[in-house]
């Protein structure tokens, strides 16, 4: 077997390129539209920051709420392949609806994208995780590659849709996002046949092993043993503990997304109104700054992945809980930089672009310690019987975080000072890190045993 530092793309399972490119094109469409959404609401529809923030919060939270329902429906009634096609086509029609300059089509488009994402997102993440059933040692590295595909799309989307939307026509920007989604569907259609057949099967040996941990029988008479339940079924305590650990990290990820997603809302408007965006005589569109985060992920993602591999060799690789703690600490540092930027902006001057570059750097490193780690963690910790549902719950936490981000950004002026507003995220991030670390120390033996069993 290759040593960690010798692992190459050819060592990964067959079909990784298809899912990588499908996700990349889908994310290009999503992040391209996201980059101009608030700017369109404020600049074209003339909405207040508060109303724009509320719409953004409802929409983005709904985008991550629907995977809970879509994941459940897919687990019970749909094939994985059909769920991906259904979600993709709904999102395509959603983007095309946004390209029509009528308000009713705008809201219809947001709805279709959110519903389509509910089927697409948990399913493609689950399928990608199942690629590594036979190569579990490459799972973390694989999800980092997958995450880079997400961010390659996130890099190109704002450049294309943002440039067209801000400089030419908003609806042309939305249309370009639809073209990206259409390309993603074609990539999946022609490439999905290269995926191993076992990834499409819901009943496998691995499934049988894990579902044996779930008992649907009633406890015998005279039994004093109390077991947790899932619906009408009794659940083995080990399975319940794994699900609880997924729930714990999902809960603390809410605090991350609540702050991180200010990039699409308050930081986007800060770039538009308070930042000197001139670059050699050319004014950079505010939406293009949304590409900084994915660009930095593409640059630093391999470095962070390599760092985890290097630490794993010496058995010093932090477990997922500690990586979450590190992520929240780094996130707070980023918003501390934003506090200084806000203080200068409140004097009435346009601040240097380097402030936002620095904020996005810290946010990016923070994200690399949490988001791909969380995806990989849920994929390998979740019992196969509930794989898509639990992946949906992971995205549910993202939904709550996005909703809070939108609502808070809309009430920014109510704080009376941008310094206080961004300082709030510093305190929340660091407090959440402290509490999570305390829980880890309290239940360390149990948590480390569960993590060891999942490897």
C-alpha positions in Angstrom: 0.0 0.0 0.0 1.3 3.5 -0.8 2.5 5.6 2.0 0.3 8.7 2.7 2.7 11.1 1.1 2.9 8.9 -2.0 -0.9 8.8 -2.6 -1.8 10.0 -6.1 -5.1 10.6 -7.9 -4.8 7.2 -9.6 -4.9 5.6 -6.2 -8.4 6.9 -5.6 -11.5 4.9 -6.6 -12.7 4.9 -10.2 -15.3 7.5 -11.0 -14.0 10.2 -8.7 -13.5 12.6 -11.7 -17.2 12.3 -12.7 -18.5 13.2 -9.3 -15.8 15.9 -9.0 -16.9 17.6 -12.3 -20.6 17.2 -11.7 -20.3 18.9 -8.3 -18.0 21.5 -9.7 -20.5 22.6 -12.4 -23.4 22.5 -10.0 -21.5 24.7 -7.5 -20.5 27.1 -10.3 -24.2 27.7 -10.9 -25.1 28.0 -7.2 -22.3 30.3 -6.1 -22.5 32.4 -9.2 -26.1 33.1 -8.4 -25.4 33.5 -4.7 -22.7 36.1 -5.4 -25.1 38.5 -7.0 -28.3 37.7 -5.0 -28.1 40.3 -2.3 -26.6 42.9 -4.6 -29.5 42.3 -7.0 -32.1 42.6 -4.2 -30.6 45.9 -3.0 -29.4 47.4 -6.3 -32.1 46.3 -8.8 -35.2 45.6 -6.7 -34.5 48.4 -4.3 -35.0 46.4 -1.2 -33.6 47.6 2.2 -30.6 45.7 3.7 -33.0 44.2 6.3 -35.5 42.8 3.7 -32.6 41.6 1.5 -31.0 39.9 4.5 -34.3 38.2 5.4 -34.8 36.9 1.8 -31.2 35.7 1.7 -31.6 34.0 5.1 -34.8 32.2 4.2 -33.5 31.1 0.8 -30.1 29.9 1.8 -31.5 28.1 4.9 -34.2 26.5 2.7 -31.4 25.3 0.4 -29.8 23.4 3.2 -33.1 22.4 4.9 -34.4 20.5 2.0 -31.6 17.9 2.1 -33.2 16.5 5.3 -36.5 15.8 3.5 -34.8 14.9 0.2 -32.3 12.6 1.9 -35.2 10.8 3.7 -37.2 10.4 0.5 -34.1 9.1 -1.3 -33.3 6.6 1.4 -36.8 5.2 1.4 -38.3 5.5 -2.1 -35.8 6.7 -4.8 -32.7 5.3 -6.4 -29.5 7.3 -5.9 -29.2 7.9 -9.7 -32.8 9.1 -10.0 -32.5 11.5 -7.1 -29.4 13.2 -8.6 -31.2 13.6 -12.0 -34.4 14.9 -10.3 -32.5 17.5 -8.2 -30.3 18.6 -11.1 -33.2 19.2 -13.4 -35.2 21.1 -10.8 -32.2 23.4 -10.2 -31.7 23.9 -13.9 -35.3 25.2 -14.3 -34.8 27.3 -11.2 -31.8 29.1 -12.6 -33.7 29.6 -15.9 -36.6 31.1 -14.0 -34.3 33.7 -12.4 -33.2 34.8 -15.8 -36.8 36.0 -16.5 -37.3 39.6 -15.4 -40.6 39.1 -13.6 -40.8 39.0 -9.8 -43.0 35.9 -9.7 -40.4 33.9 -11.7 -37.7 35.2 -9.3 -39.3 33.6 -6.3 -40.2 30.5 -8.3 -36.6 30.1 -9.3 -35.4 30.3 -5.7 -37.9 27.7 -4.7 -37.0 25.3 -7.5 -33.3 25.6 -6.7 -33.8 24.9 -3.0 -36.0 21.9 -3.7 -33.7 20.5 -6.3 -30.7 20.9 -4.0 -32.6 18.8 -1.4 -32.3 15.7 -3.6 -29.0 16.4 -5.2 -26.8 17.5 -2.4 -27.1 14.7 0.2 -27.2 12.0 -2.5 -24.0 13.0 -4.4 -22.2 13.4 -1.1 -23.3 9.9 0.0 -22.4 8.4 -3.3 -18.9 10.0 -3.1 -18.5 8.6 0.4 -19.5 5.1 -0.8 -16.8 5.2 -3.4 -14.4 4.7 -0.5 -16.0 1.6 1.1 -13.1 -0.5 -0.2 -10.5 2.2 0.4 -11.4 3.9 3.7 -7.9 5.1 4.4 -8.2 7.5 1.4 -11.6 8.8 2.5 -10.4 12.1 4.1 -8.0 12.8 1.2 -10.9 12.0 -1.2 -13.3 14.4 0.4 -10.7 17.1 0.3 -10.4 16.6 -3.5 -14.2 16.6 -3.7 -14.3 19.8 -1.7 -11.8 21.4 -4.1 -14.2 20.6 -6.9 -16.9 22.5 -5.0 -14.6 25.5 -4.7 -13.4 25.4 -8.3 -17.0 26.0 -9.2 -17.2 28.5 -6.4 -14.3 30.4 -7.9 -15.6 30.5 -11.5 -19.2 31.2 -10.7 -18.9 34.7 -9.2 -16.4 35.6 -11.9 -18.8 34.7 -14.7 -22.2 35.5 -13.1 -20.8 38.5 -11.2 -19.2 40.1 -14.1 -22.3 39.6 -16.3 -24.7 40.5 -13.6 -23.1 43.7 -12.2 -21.6 45.0 -15.4 -24.1 43.9 -18.1 -27.5 42.7 -16.9 -28.5 40.9 -13.7 -30.7 38.4 -15.5 -27.8 37.5 -17.9 -25.8 36.7 -14.8 -28.6 34.3 -13.5 -28.8 32.7 -17.0 -25.0 32.0 -17.0 -25.6 30.0 -13.7 -28.2 28.0 -15.5 -25.8 27.1 -18.3 -23.4 25.8 -15.7 -26.1 23.6 -14.2 -26.9 22.2 -17.7 -23.3 21.3 -18.3 -23.2 19.5 -14.9 -26.2 17.3 -15.9 -24.4 16.3 -19.1 -21.2 15.5 -17.3 -23.1 13.2 -14.9 -25.1 11.6 -17.7 -22.0 10.6 -19.7 -19.7 9.8 -16.8 -21.9 8.1 -14.2 -21.6 4.7 -16.0 -17.9 4.7 -15.0 -18.8 4.5 -11.3 -18.5 1.1 -9.5 -21.9 -0.7 -9.4 -21.8 -1.1 -5.6 -22.2 2.6 -5.0 -25.7 2.5 -6.3 -26.8 -0.4 -4.2 -28.5 0.4 -0.9 -28.2 -3.1 0.5 -24.5 -4.2 0.8 -22.5 -6.4 3.1 -21.5 -3.2 4.9 -25.2 -2.3 5.2 -26.1 -5.7 6.6 -23.3 -5.4 9.2 -24.5 -2.1 10.4 -28.3 -2.7 10.2 -27.7 -5.7 12.5 -27.0 -3.1 15.1 -30.6 -1.8 14.7 -33.2 -4.1 16.2 -36.8 -3.8 15.2 -37.9 -6.3 17.8 -39.5 -5.4 21.1 -37.6 -5.9 24.3 -38.2 -9.3 25.9 -40.4 -9.6 28.9 -38.7 -9.0 32.2 -35.8 -7.1 30.5 -34.6 -4.2 32.6 -32.3 -2.9 29.8 -33.3 0.4 28.4 -32.3 1.2 24.8 -32.8 4.3 22.7 -35.3 4.1 19.9 -35.6 5.4 16.4 -39.2 5.6 15.4 -40.7 2.2 16.4 -37.3 0.5 16.3 -34.8 0.0 19.1 -31.3 1.2 18.3 -28.2 -0.3 19.6 -26.5 2.1 22.1 -23.4 2.2 19.9 -25.4 3.4 16.9 -27.2 5.9 19.1 -23.8 7.2 20.4 -22.6 7.7 16.8 -25.7 9.5 15.8 -25.4 11.7 18.9 -21.8 12.6 18.0 -22.9 13.6 14.5 -25.6 15.7 16.1 -23.1 17.4 18.4 -20.8 18.5 15.6 -23.8 19.5 13.5 -25.0 21.8 16.3 -21.6 23.5 16.7 -21.3 23.9 13.0 -24.3 26.3 13.2 -22.1 28.9 14.9 -19.5 28.5 12.2 -21.9 29.0 9.3 -23.7 31.9 11.1 -20.5 33.9 11.0 -18.9 32.4 7.8 -22.0 33.1 5.6 -21.6 36.9 6.3 -19.5 36.7 3.1 -22.7 36.5 1.0 -24.5 39.2 3.0 -22.9 41.9 5.2 -19.3 41.4 3.9 -20.7 41.5 0.3 -22.3 44.9 1.0 -19.2 46.1 2.9 -17.2 45.4 -0.2 -19.7 47.4 -2.3 -20.1 50.4 0.0 -16.9 50.7 2.2 -14.1 49.2 0.3 -11.7 50.8 -2.2 -12.0 48.2 -5.1 -9.8 50.0 -7.6 -7.2 47.8 -9.1 -4.8 49.5 -11.6 -7.5 51.8 -12.7 -10.2 49.1 -12.9 -13.0 48.9 -10.4 -13.4 45.3 -9.3 -17.1 44.2 -9.1 -18.0 43.6 -5.5 -19.4 40.1 -6.4 -16.0 39.0 -7.7 -14.6 39.2 -4.2 -16.7 36.2 -3.5 -14.2 34.2 -5.5 -11.4 34.9 -3.0 -12.6 32.2 -0.6 -12.7 29.4 -3.2 -9.5 30.6 -4.7 -7.8 30.3 -1.4 -9.2 26.9 -0.8 -7.7 25.7 -4.1 -4.4 27.1 -3.0 -4.4 26.1 0.7 -6.6 23.0 0.4 -3.8 20.7 -0.7 -1.5 22.2 2.0 -4.0 21.5 4.8 -4.7 18.0 3.4 -1.0 17.3 3.3 -0.6 18.6 6.8 -3.3 16.1 8.1 -1.5 13.3 6.3 1.9 14.3 7.7 0.4 14.5 11.2 -1.3 11.1 10.7 2.0 9.5 10.0 3.3 10.6 13.4 -0.1 9.8 15.0 -0.6 13.5 15.9 -3.5 14.2 13.5 -6.2 16.0 15.5 -9.5 14.2 15.5 -12.6 15.8 14.0 -13.7 17.4 17.3 -10.4 19.1 17.8 -10.4 20.3 14.2 -13.8 21.9 14.8 -12.4 23.7 17.8 -9.4 24.9 15.8 -11.8 26.1 13.1 -13.9 28.2 15.4 -10.8 29.8 16.9 -9.5 30.8 13.5 -12.9 32.1 12.4 -12.9 34.4 15.4 -9.5 35.8 14.3 -10.9 36.6 10.9 -13.7 38.6 12.3 -11.3 40.4 14.7 -9.6 41.7 11.5 -13.1 42.8 10.4 -13.6 44.8 13.6 -10.5 46.9 12.7 -11.8 47.3 9.1 -15.2 48.4 10.4 -13.6 50.9 12.8 -11.7 52.6 9.9 -14.8 52.5 7.6 -16.9 54.3 10.3 -14.5 57.3 9.9 -16.0 57.7 6.4 -13.1 56.4 4.3 -13.0 53.5 1.9 -10.9 50.9 3.5 -8.1 48.9 1.8 -9.1 45.8 -0.1 -6.4 44.0 1.9 -8.8 44.0 5.0 -11.3 41.7 3.2 -8.4 39.6 1.7 -7.2 39.0 5.2 -10.7 38.2 6.6 -11.3 35.7 3.8 -7.9 34.1 4.4 -8.7 33.3 8.0 -12.2 32.3 7.1 -10.9 30.0 4.4 -8.4 28.2 6.8 -11.2 27.9 9.3 -13.5 26.4 6.7 -10.8 23.8 5.7 -10.7 22.6 9.3 -14.4 22.1 9.4 -16.4 21.6 6.3 -14.6 18.8 4.4 -13.8 17.3 7.8 -17.5 17.3 8.7 -18.5 15.8 5.4 -16.0 13.0 5.8 -16.9 12.5 9.4 -20.7 12.1 8.7 -20.0 9.8 5.8 -17.9 7.3 7.8 -19.7 7.6 11.1 -23.3 7.3 9.9 -25.0 3.8 9.9 -25.6 3.0 6.2 -29.3 2.5 6.8 -29.6 6.2 7.7 -26.7 7.5 5.6 -28.6 10.1 3.4 -30.8 11.2 6.3 -27.9 11.9 8.6 -26.1 13.6 5.7 -29.2 15.7 5.4 -29.1 16.5 9.2 -25.5 17.8 8.7 -26.9 20.1 6.0 -29.8 21.0 8.4 -27.2 22.6 10.7 -25.9 24.6 7.8 -29.5 25.7 7.1 -29.9 27.1 10.7 -26.5 28.8 10.3 -27.4 30.4 7.0 -30.8 31.6 8.3 -29.2 33.2 11.3 -26.5 34.8 9.0 -29.2 36.4 6.8 -31.3 37.6 9.7 -28.3 39.1 11.6 -26.9 40.8 8.5 -30.3 42.4 7.9 -30.3 43.9 11.4 -26.7 45.2 11.2 -27.8 48.8 11.4 -29.8 48.0 14.6 -26.5 47.3 16.4 -25.6 51.0 16.0 -22.0 50.2 15.0 -20.3 47.8 12.6 -17.6 47.4 15.1 -20.1 45.9 17.6 -21.7 43.8 14.9 -18.5 42.1 13.7 -17.2 41.9 17.3 -20.3 39.7 18.1 -19.0 37.0 15.8 -15.6 37.1 17.4 -17.1 36.4 20.8 -19.6 33.8 19.6 -16.9 31.8 17.7 -14.5 31.7 20.5 -17.1 30.9 23.1 -18.4 28.0 21.0 -14.8 26.7 20.6 -14.4 26.8 24.4 -17.6 24.9 25.1 -17.0 22.3 22.4 -13.5 21.7 23.8 -14.9 21.3 27.3 -17.4 18.7 26.1 -14.6 16.8 24.4 -12.5 16.7 27.6 -15.6 15.6 29.6 -16.4 12.7 27.2 -13.0 12.1 25.8 -12.7 8.3 26.3 -16.2 7.7 24.7 -15.6 10.0 21.8 -12.2 8.6 21.0 -13.5 5.0 21.1 -16.3 5.9 18.7 -13.8 7.6 16.3 -11.5 4.6 16.5 -14.4 2.2 15.7 -15.3 4.3 12.6 -11.9 4.2 11.0 
